[in-house]
Amino acid sequence: MLYSTNRMKAEPESQTAVPWRHAAVPWRRIAPVALPLLAGLVLRLWLLGPVFNVDGDSLIYGGIAKNLLRQGRYALGSPGGAVDPTLIRLPGYPFFLALCFRLFGMENYFAAALAQIALDLLGCLLLAAFVRRIAPAPFGRRAALAALWLAALCPFTASYAAMPLAETPTLFAIALALWSMARFQEDPRWANALWWTLAVTAAALLRPDGALLAIALAPAFFGGLEPVSGQGASALRARLRMAAVCLLLALLPFAVWTLRNWRVFHVFEPLAPRLANDPGEPANSGWERWVASWCLDFQSTAEVYWNVPDNKLDVHALPARAFDTSAERAATMALVRDYNHNGMKLTPAIDARFGQLARQRIAAHPLRFFLWLPLGRLADMGLRPRVENLDIDLDWWVYAHHWQETVFCWAYAGLNALYLLLAVAGLAMRPRFGRALLVYLLLRSALLLTVSAPETRYTIECFPMFFALGGLAIGRWMDRRNAEEHAASMPASRARRLSAGLTLRNRRRSSAAGD
């Protein structure tokens, strides 16, 4: 109404008699944003059917959330009915689920998935706003809309919105951090600084690797401010004061969490254990190291790593690279047989035997263990078709078994490669904050080199950066294409004059630069 009233005052009175013309203008502005959001909503609601499932990590998070509400304890239930305190998961997502259970009913995981869908779409908007702020003015709007379409219609991130896991809130926290970072550089107010602090803190409270976001973005967040002329010292003091307050606010939740872990378990644990084991539980370091000596892809993670302990270990599921010699193969088969006959438990003796096998393999091929296998696992997590949430066989590449699934997976792999290529093209443009985005991607990749059993979901947190950088690349391409079409439709005489003017301006700029 405000927009229409202003237009009516500015336009001739004859036009004010056609009110629909004024109502149509806001819709033309809203439609380019509403359409990708509507398409993204439809995609996520459709994925609820085949993707929504409550098991594994979802039950762990949900168990902690229920005990928070029922007993006020951060704990997990045991098979005997007892409730034992735990620290294997950071409190971010259990508190999110507890809030959903309080609002929508106990164990209402479906409502939590709907809340995540809303968060995911809001994150898409924040990413588009971030791109609009960092893109050059000539194609800023196109780049923002391209980023919005890329984020809204990405099936990889959309599938996690339909699952009660910590990935979607983490993606939202990353989008909020990028948006508030760009706003803060243009308007360094406390509100923008606090939004950024909330975002990076939430990312670290949701997943331990979320702390990388603050490490990557903090130099760009606080280092990009330029002091006002004549106020250098005061501006610097204000910036340092703001940085100190943000740092204290960000560390406060982890100080409380660390103190709680010390009081309950008498251990110093500011995040969560790497192997997700409570104090006193076995870490199975021999088994972990043996798996890392041959595991290369997600199929081995699902068929072997996740089954141990408590489930049968099928020696036929081990790939050929798990054995270097016939003697090693015989020793491994004997060890697997002992594990299966021992109640499928990783006793200290069996774990030590796995560790001995690992030491022999590492000594024989150190370069394979420390370089080639980590790089191969990283490639598998980054390039593998992201169909882990769909009802598709792990051996998707075997065309003879299921040709339709094979074709679908190769299409997914191509779409994943497209996002990667667009991100590379966006980085090549050297955008504002591009270095910070690259640092985050490199830090996360370096961390994933230490993972012994790869999962593609470990790289899903890279996609907000892919959306933003891809939107920039598409925006520039669209701008160049429009310029070429405009030049082609321009009369030849005007095109020559424009070309001559541009040439003269470039010469003057070159001369000024030389001077």
C-alpha positions in Angstrom: 0.0 0.0 0.0 2.8 2.4 0.8 4.5 1.7 -2.5 1.2 2.2 -4.4 0.4 5.4 -2.6 3.8 6.9 -3.5 3.4 5.9 -7.1 -0.1 7.5 -7.2 1.3 10.8 -6.0 4.1 10.8 -8.6 2.0 9.8 -11.7 -0.6 11.7 -13.6 -4.1 11.5 -12.2 -5.4 9.6 -15.3 -3.3 6.6 -14.3 -4.6 6.5 -10.7 -7.9 5.2 -11.9 -6.3 1.8 -12.8 -5.4 0.4 -9.4 -4.4 -3.0 -10.7 -1.4 -1.5 -12.5 0.1 -0.4 -9.2 -0.6 -3.7 -7.5 1.1 -5.6 -10.4 4.5 -3.8 -9.8 5.3 -5.2 -6.4 4.3 -8.7 -7.7 6.9 -8.4 -10.5 9.5 -7.6 -7.8 8.4 -10.4 -5.5 7.9 -13.1 -8.2 11.6 -13.7 -9.0 12.2 -14.5 -5.3 8.9 -16.3 -4.6 9.2 -18.7 -7.5 12.5 -20.4 -6.5 11.4 -20.5 -2.9 8.1 -22.1 -3.9 10.0 -24.6 -6.1 12.3 -25.4 -3.2 9.4 -25.9 -0.8 7.8 -28.3 -3.3 11.1 -30.2 -3.7 11.6 -30.6 0.1 8.0 -31.6 0.8 8.2 -34.2 -2.0 11.5 -35.6 -0.5 9.8 -36.1 2.9 8.2 -39.3 1.5 11.3 -41.2 0.3 13.9 -39.6 2.6 12.3 -39.0 6.1 13.6 -41.7 8.5 14.4 -41.8 12.2 17.3 -44.1 13.1 21.0 -44.0 14.0 22.1 -40.5 14.9 18.6 -39.2 14.9 17.6 -41.5 17.7 20.8 -40.5 19.7 19.9 -36.8 19.3 16.2 -37.5 20.1 17.1 -39.6 23.2 19.1 -36.8 24.6 16.4 -34.3 23.8 13.7 -36.4 25.6 15.9 -36.8 28.7 16.4 -33.0 28.7 12.6 -32.5 28.8 11.7 -35.3 31.1 14.5 -35.3 33.6 16.4 -32.2 33.0 19.6 -34.2 32.3 21.9 -34.3 29.3 21.9 -38.1 29.1 21.1 -41.2 27.1 19.0 -44.2 28.1 20.6 -47.6 28.4 19.0 -50.9 27.5 18.5 -51.7 31.3 16.3 -48.6 31.7 19.0 -46.4 33.4 19.8 -42.9 32.2 23.5 -42.2 31.9 25.1 -38.8 31.2 26.9 -38.4 27.9 29.1 -36.1 26.0 29.3 -37.9 22.6 27.2 -35.2 20.9 27.4 -31.4 21.3 24.2 -29.8 22.8 23.2 -27.7 19.8 21.0 -30.2 17.9 19.6 -32.0 21.0 18.4 -28.6 22.3 16.8 -27.9 18.8 14.9 -31.2 19.0 13.9 -30.5 22.6 12.4 -27.2 21.5 10.5 -29.0 18.7 9.3 -31.7 21.0 8.1 -29.1 23.5 6.2 -27.1 20.9 4.8 -29.9 18.7 4.8 -33.0 20.9 7.2 -35.5 22.3 9.1 -37.5 19.6 7.5 -35.5 16.8 10.4 -35.8 14.5 8.2 -35.0 11.5 7.5 -31.5 12.9 11.2 -31.1 13.4 11.8 -31.9 9.7 9.2 -29.3 8.7 10.9 -26.8 10.9 14.2 -27.7 9.2 12.6 -27.1 5.8 11.6 -23.6 6.9 15.2 -23.0 8.1 16.7 -24.3 4.9 14.6 -22.0 2.7 15.4 -19.0 5.0 19.1 -20.0 4.6 18.6 -19.8 0.8 17.3 -16.3 1.1 20.3 -15.3 3.3 22.7 -16.7 0.8 21.1 -14.7 -2.0 21.3 -11.6 0.1 25.0 -12.3 0.7 25.7 -12.6 -3.0 23.7 -9.4 -3.8 26.0 -7.5 -1.4 29.3 -8.9 -2.6 28.6 -9.1 -6.4 29.6 -6.1 -8.6 26.6 -3.7 -9.1 26.1 -4.5 -12.9 25.0 -8.1 -12.2 24.4 -8.2 -8.5 20.7 -8.9 -8.8 21.2 -11.6 -11.4 23.9 -13.3 -9.3 21.7 -13.2 -6.2 18.8 -14.8 -8.1 21.1 -17.4 -9.6 22.4 -18.3 -6.1 18.8 -18.5 -4.8 17.9 -21.0 -7.6 21.0 -23.0 -7.0 20.3 -23.3 -3.3 16.6 -23.8 -3.5 16.7 -26.6 -6.1 19.8 -28.4 -4.8 18.6 -32.0 -4.1 21.6 -32.8 -2.0 20.9 -30.2 0.7 17.2 -30.5 0.3 17.3 -34.2 1.2 19.0 -33.5 4.6 16.2 -30.9 5.4 13.8 -33.8 5.4 15.9 -35.8 8.0 16.2 -35.1 11.7 20.0 -34.6 11.6 22.2 -31.6 12.5 23.2 -30.9 8.8 20.4 -28.5 7.9 20.7 -26.2 11.0 24.4 -26.2 10.3 23.8 -25.0 6.7 21.5 -22.3 8.0 24.1 -21.2 10.5 26.7 -20.9 7.7 24.3 -18.8 5.6 23.5 -16.6 8.5 27.3 -16.1 9.2 28.0 -15.1 5.5 25.0 -12.7 5.4 25.9 -11.0 8.7 29.5 -10.8 7.7 28.7 -8.9 4.5 26.3 -6.6 6.4 28.8 -5.9 9.1 31.4 -4.8 6.5 28.9 -2.2 5.2 27.4 -1.3 8.5 29.6 -2.2 11.5 26.9 -2.1 14.1 26.5 -4.3 17.2 23.5 -6.0 15.8 25.3 -7.3 12.8 28.3 -8.4 14.9 26.0 -10.2 17.3 24.2 -12.0 14.4 27.6 -13.2 13.2 28.6 -14.3 16.6 25.4 -16.2 17.1 25.8 -17.9 13.7 29.4 -19.2 14.2 28.6 -20.2 17.8 25.6 -22.2 16.7 27.6 -23.9 13.9 30.2 -25.1 16.5 27.5 -26.2 18.9 25.8 -28.3 16.3 28.9 -30.1 15.0 32.5 -30.0 16.3 33.8 -29.2 12.8 31.5 -26.1 12.8 34.3 -24.3 14.7 36.2 -24.1 11.4 33.6 -21.5 10.2 34.7 -19.0 12.9 38.4 -19.7 12.2 38.0 -19.1 8.4 35.7 -16.0 8.6 37.0 -14.1 11.6 39.9 -12.4 9.8 37.7 -11.2 7.0 34.9 -10.2 9.5 37.1 -8.0 11.7 39.9 -7.2 9.4 38.0 -5.7 6.5 36.8 -2.6 8.3 38.4 0.7 7.2 38.6 3.4 9.9 36.9 6.6 9.2 39.2 9.4 8.2 40.5 11.2 11.3 39.1 8.6 13.7 41.7 5.8 13.2 42.6 5.3 16.9 39.0 5.5 18.1 37.8 3.2 15.3 40.5 0.7 16.1 39.6 0.7 19.8 35.9 0.3 19.0 36.8 -2.6 16.7 38.9 -4.3 19.3 36.2 -3.8 21.9 33.6 -5.4 19.6 35.9 -8.3 18.8 36.5 -9.0 22.5 32.8 -9.0 23.3 32.0 -11.3 20.4 34.8 -13.6 21.4 33.6 -13.8 25.0 30.0 -14.4 23.9 31.1 -17.1 21.5 33.2 -18.9 24.1 30.7 -18.7 26.9 28.6 -21.8 25.8 31.7 -23.9 25.4 33.0 -22.8 28.8 29.7 -24.0 30.3 29.9 -27.3 28.3 33.5 -27.9 29.3 32.8 -27.2 32.9 29.9 -29.6 32.8 32.0 -32.3 31.3 34.7 -31.8 33.9 32.3 -32.0 36.8 30.5 -35.1 35.4 33.3 -37.1 33.8 36.5 -35.4 35.1 37.8 -34.9 31.6 38.7 -31.8 29.6 36.4 -31.9 26.5 35.4 -28.5 25.0 33.8 -30.1 22.0 33.0 -33.8 21.5 35.2 -36.9 21.2 36.4 -37.7 17.7 35.2 -41.3 18.0 32.0 -40.5 19.8 32.8 -42.5 22.9 32.0 -41.5 26.4 34.8 -41.6 29.1 35.4 -45.2 30.1 34.1 -46.6 26.8 36.7 -48.3 24.5 38.0 -46.2 21.6 38.9 -49.3 19.6 41.9 -47.6 18.2 43.3 -50.8 16.7 40.2 -51.4 14.7 40.0 -47.7 13.6 43.6 -47.7 12.4 43.2 -51.0 10.5 40.1 -49.7 8.7 42.0 -46.5 7.8 44.7 -48.7 6.2 42.4 -49.9 3.4 39.0 -48.1 3.5 38.5 -45.8 0.5 34.8 -45.4 -0.2 31.3 -45.1 1.3 30.4 -48.7 0.4 33.1 -50.0 2.8 31.9 -47.6 5.4 28.3 -48.9 5.2 29.1 -52.6 4.8 32.0 -53.0 7.1 32.8 -50.0 9.4 29.2 -49.4 10.6 28.6 -53.1 11.4 31.4 -53.4 14.0 31.0 -53.9 16.9 27.7 -55.8 17.7 27.1 -57.1 14.2 28.6 -59.8 12.1 31.7 -58.9 10.0 31.4 -60.4 6.6 34.9 -61.1 5.2 33.5 -61.2 1.7 32.6 -57.5 2.1 36.3 -56.6 2.4 37.8 -55.3 -0.8 40.9 -56.8 -2.3 43.0 -53.8 -1.1 42.4 -55.0 2.5 45.1 -57.7 1.9 48.6 -57.2 0.6 49.7 -60.8 0.8 48.3 -64.3 1.1 49.6 -64.5 4.6 47.9 -61.3 5.6 44.7 -62.5 4.1 44.8 -65.7 6.1 45.6 -63.7 9.3 42.7 -61.3 8.6 40.2 -64.1 8.0 41.3 -65.8 11.2 40.8 -62.5 13.1 37.4 -61.9 11.5 36.3 -65.5 12.5 37.4 -65.0 16.1 35.5 -61.7 16.2 32.3 -63.3 14.9 32.6 -66.3 17.3 33.3 -64.1 20.3 29.8 -62.5 20.4 30.7 -59.9 17.8 32.5 -57.8 20.5 35.8 -55.9 20.0 37.6 -57.1 23.1 40.9 -55.5 23.9 42.7 -58.6 22.6 40.9 -58.6 19.3 41.3 -54.8 19.0 45.1 -55.2 19.6 45.3 -57.8 16.8 43.6 -55.4 14.4 46.2 -52.8 15.5 49.0 -55.2 14.8 47.7 -55.9 11.3 47.4 -52.1 10.8 51.0 -51.5 11.9 52.3 -54.1 9.4 50.3 -52.6 6.5 51.5 -49.1 7.4 55.1 -50.1 7.6 54.9 -51.9 4.2 53.2 -48.9 2.5 53.5 -45.7 4.5 52.8 -43.4 1.5 49.6 -45.2 0.8 48.4 -44.8 4.4 49.4 -41.2 4.9 48.7 -39.7 1.4 47.0 -41.8 -1.2 44.2 -43.2 0.9 43.3 -39.9 2.6 43.2 -38.2 -0.8 41.1 -41.0 -2.2 38.6 -40.7 0.7 38.4 -37.0 0.2 37.7 -37.5 -3.5 35.0 -40.0 -2.7 33.3 -37.7 -0.3 33.4 -34.8 -2.7 32.7 -36.5 -6.1 30.5 -39.5 -5.2 26.8 -39.3 -6.3 25.0 -38.0 -3.2 22.3 -40.7 -3.1 23.1 -41.9 0.5 19.6 -40.8 1.6 17.8 -42.6 -1.2 16.8 -46.2 -1.7 19.6 -47.0 -4.1 22.1 -49.9 -3.9 25.6 -49.1 -2.7 27.0 -50.7 -5.9 25.2 -48.2 -8.1 27.8 -48.3 -10.8 27.0 -52.0 -11.7 24.9 -51.3 -14.8 23.9 -54.9 -15.3 22.2 -55.1 -11.8 20.1 -51.9 -12.0 20.5 -49.8 -15.1 18.0 -47.2 -14.0 19.7 -46.6 -10.7 23.1 -46.4 -12.5 21.8 -43.8 -15.0 20.2 -41.8 -12.1 23.4 -41.9 -10.1 25.6 -40.7 -13.0 23.2 -37.8 -13.4 23.5 -37.0 -9.7 27.3 -37.2 -10.1 27.1 -34.8 -13.0 25.0 -32.3 -11.1 27.4 -32.5 -8.2 30.3 -31.8 -10.6 28.4 -28.9 -12.0 28.1 -27.3 -8.6 31.9 -27.8 -8.1 32.8 -26.2 -11.5 30.5 -23.2 -10.9 32.2 -22.7 -7.5 35.6 -22.8 -9.1 34.5 -20.3 -11.8 33.1 -18.0 -9.0 36.4 -18.2 -7.1 38.3 -17.3 -10.3 36.4 -14.0 -10.3 38.2 -13.1 -7.0 35.1 -11.8 -5.3 34.9 -10.0 -2.0 35.3 -12.5 0.8 36.4 -15.1 -1.8 39.6 -15.7 0.2 37.6 -16.4 3.4 35.4 -18.9 1.5 38.4 -20.6 0.1 40.1 -20.8 3.5 37.0 -22.5 4.9 36.9 -25.1 2.0 40.6 -25.8 2.5 40.3 -26.2 6.3 37.4 -28.5 5.9 39.2 -30.6 3.3 42.3 -30.8 5.5 40.1 -32.0 8.4 38.4 -34.6 6.2 41.8 -36.0 5.3 41.9 -37.5 8.9 38.6 -39.4 8.5 39.1 -43.1 8.3 35.6 -44.0 7.0 34.3 -41.6 4.4 30.7 -40.3 4.2 29.5 -37.9 1.6 27.5 -35.9 4.2 30.8 -34.7 5.6 31.2 -32.4 2.6 27.6 -31.1 2.6 28.6 -28.1 4.7 30.6 -26.8 1.7 27.5 -26.2 -0.4 26.6 -22.8 0.9 29.9 -21.6 -0.4 29.2 -23.4 -3.7 25.8 -21.7 -4.0 27.3 -18.3 -3.4 30.2 -18.7 -5.8 28.1 -20.4 -8.4 25.6 -17.6 -8.3 28.4 -15.1 -8.9 29.7 -17.1 -11.9 26.2 -17.4 -13.5 25.5 -13.7 -12.8 28.6 -12.6 -14.7 27.9 -15.0 -17.6 24.3 -13.6 -17.9 25.6 -10.0 -17.8 28.1 -10.7 -20.6 25.5 -12.5 -22.6 23.0 -9.6 -22.3 25.8 -7.1 -23.2 26.6 -9.1 -26.3 22.9 -9.3 -27.3 22.5 -5.6 -26.7 25.6 -4.9 -28.8 24.4 -7.1 -31.6 21.0 -5.3 -31.8 22.6 -1.9 -31.7 23.0 0.1 -35.0 26.4 -0.3 -36.5 27.2 3.5 -36.3 26.3 3.7 -32.6 28.3 0.5 -31.9 31.4 2.0 -33.5 31.0 5.2 -31.5 30.6 3.2 -28.3 33.6 1.0 -29.1 35.7 4.1 -29.9 34.6 5.7 -26.6 35.5 2.6 -24.6 38.9 2.3 -26.3 39.7 6.0 -25.5 38.6 5.5 -21.9 40.8 2.4 -21.5 43.7 4.2 -23.0 43.3 7.1 -20.5 43.1 4.6 -17.6 46.2 2.8 -18.8 48.0 6.2 -19.1 46.9 7.2 -15.6 48.0 3.9 -14.2 51.4 4.3 -15.8 51.8 7.8 -14.5 
